[in-house]
Structures are given as C-alpha cells and as structure tokens.
Amino acid sequence: MKITTQLLLKELKEQVQSHLDYVITLKEKDLGFLQCRNSRSSWNVLECLEHLNLYGEYYTI
C-alpha cells in the first residue's frame, strides 16, 4: 500500500497532536502517580517524557 506524502504528514501531525493532548492531561495527575514505577527496572511517566523530549531535541537539531 502506497501513501502520499501529504497524507503521511497529515496523519503524523494528528498523532503528535493527540500525544500532546494526552500529555496536557498528565498535568492534572498527582506527582506520586507520575513518579510511580510498575517495577524496579521500569521507567515512570516523568522519565519517559524526559526521554522523549531529549530525543525529540536530538532529532530536530
């Protein structure tokens, strides 16, 4: 299946906006929730966001 560049960019923009909308909802969450780990070796929500932001900066430079 081929996809046009315009359609791909449109879908990517929609995905990014959806992710940004979700991150905004995290501002309402308790800090304890954001720092909670499912296991000792897992990342918490804040660590995941930091990682995504750092790599986002890396790929946009």
Steps between C-alpha positions, in 0.01 A plus 500: 500500500638836400421816689545853375739733674216738581293225661798373698577847632135559586483174696828573679378846600178349634695243702729766644202717595332202664813429702533865603136505610563191714812651658300810595261276695796371699538845657189419703647178638650469845880515513503161671320349201750654258794368702358152558678203344337171406821321594847588623639489149220694327488870424240728650289743297731796562807304391324392180406859419853621571639231270258592220582869535876438494474287188259745344763771543769269359303428183397862439848647521 
